[in-house]
Amino acid sequence: MKMRKKSDLPQKTCVTCGRPFTWRKKWEKVWDEVRYCSDRCRNERGSKERKHATPGA
């Protein structure tokens, strides 16, 4: 496989923090499913949903 410049790699925007992030080799097979830039953002997603939940609803 030919090497690519980092600027040539696909990008997405993190749904938690809104920052752009670039394709990584470890995401090669699941790139369409990747939504978060890091484990921290993926974990914060759950805590934000719980904080915004209305009690008794």
C-alpha positions in Angstrom: 0.0 0.0 0.0 1.3 3.4 -0.9 1.8 5.9 1.9 -0.6 8.9 2.1 -0.2 12.3 3.5 -2.2 12.8 6.7 -4.0 15.7 4.9 -5.3 13.2 2.3 -6.9 10.9 4.9 -10.7 11.0 5.4 -12.0 13.1 8.3 -15.1 13.1 10.5 -16.4 15.4 13.2 -16.8 14.0 16.8 -20.4 14.0 17.9 -19.5 14.8 21.5 -16.9 17.5 21.3 -17.3 18.7 17.7 -13.6 18.5 16.8 -12.5 17.0 13.5 -10.6 13.7 13.6 -8.7 11.7 11.0 -8.9 8.1 9.9 -6.7 5.7 11.8 -5.5 2.3 10.7 -7.2 0.6 13.6 -10.5 2.0 12.4 -10.0 0.6 8.9 -12.7 -2.0 9.0 -15.3 0.0 11.1 -14.7 3.6 9.8 -18.4 3.9 8.9 -19.4 3.2 12.5 -16.8 5.5 14.2 -18.5 8.5 15.8 -16.2 9.6 18.5 -12.6 10.9 18.4 -11.5 9.2 21.6 -12.5 6.9 24.4 -13.0 10.0 26.6 -15.7 11.4 24.2 -17.3 8.0 23.9 -17.5 7.7 27.7 -18.8 11.2 28.2 -21.6 10.6 25.8 -23.3 8.3 28.4 -22.8 10.7 31.3 -24.3 13.6 29.4 -27.4 11.6 28.5 -27.9 10.7 32.1 -27.4 14.3 33.3 -30.0 15.6 30.8 -32.6 13.0 31.7 -35.6 14.4 33.5 -36.5 12.6 36.8 -39.8 10.8 36.8 -40.2 11.0 33.0 
